[in-house]
Amino acid sequence: MPEIIETCPLGKECVRVDNGTITHRCRWYMPFTTFPTPQHKQPVEVWKCAHVWLPNLIVEMLTLERDLAQKMQQPQAKADVIMKQPYRP
């Protein structure tokens, strides 16, 4: 199987190492800590370009937003039921 070479959409190097020392690191090359999974009991820090992470983060953000909207509708539905009841002093 041939090796897959990832290339930068900006045409740059993410990291340049000379003599064991990092001499260049792209500002968009950043770490993200993953959540623990059954395979990895501890969180794992993964370094990749922000262009790679962006679609995943957008999907994650939209999922969280949808879940939050659903949770906010539940108390609103209960409040609507209470407000429709006749007032009894």
N, C-alpha and C positions, 0 to 999 in steps of 0.2 A: 504494500500500500504506500503510495507516495506521501511524503510529508507535506502537510498543509502549512503554508507560510501566511501569517496574518500581516496585512499591510495597513499603514495608517491612512485614513482618508485625507489627512492634511499633508501627506507626503513626508512626514518627519519620523525620527526615531523616538520611541517612548523613553528608553533608557539607554545611555551609553556608559559602558564600564571600561575604564582603562587601568591596567595594572591592579585590578581588584578594588578600585575606587570608583564610585559613581561620579562621573564628570558632567553628566547632563541628564535631567529628568524633565519630561514634558509636563507642563502645568495641568494638563488634562488627564494625565496618568495618575490615577488615585486609587486608594484602597477602599473597599467596602467590606464590612464584616457581615458574614452570612449567619443566618440563624442556625442553631444546632439541628442536625438531622439524625435519623437513625444510623446513618453511616458515620457521621462525625458527631461525637458526643459533645464536643466543645465548639464554640463559634470559630469559624475559619476566616482569616483575612485574605482577601483575593484582590490583587492589583490588576486593573485593566483600564483602558481608555474610557473617558466619560461618554464617548459616542456609543460604546458598547453597552454601558449601563443604562443610558437614558430610556430606551424603549421598555426595559424591565421595570424601571422605577415609575414610569408613567402608568403602566398597567397596574402595578402595586398600589399606586396612589388612587387610581380610579376604583379599584376594588375596595379599598378602605373607605373611600367616600360613599360608595354605594351601601356598604354595610352600616355606616354611620347614619345615613338617611333612613334606612329601614328601622334602625333602633330608635330613631327620633319619632317615627310615625306611630310606634306602639303606644308610648305615653300620650300622644296627641289623640289617638283613638279613644283611650280611656277617659281623657278629659272631656271629649265631645259627648260621651255617654253620660257623664256626670252632669254636664251643663244642660242637657236636654231634660233632665228630671225636673219635675215641678218643685218649686221652692216651698218648704214647709217650716215655718218658724217654730 
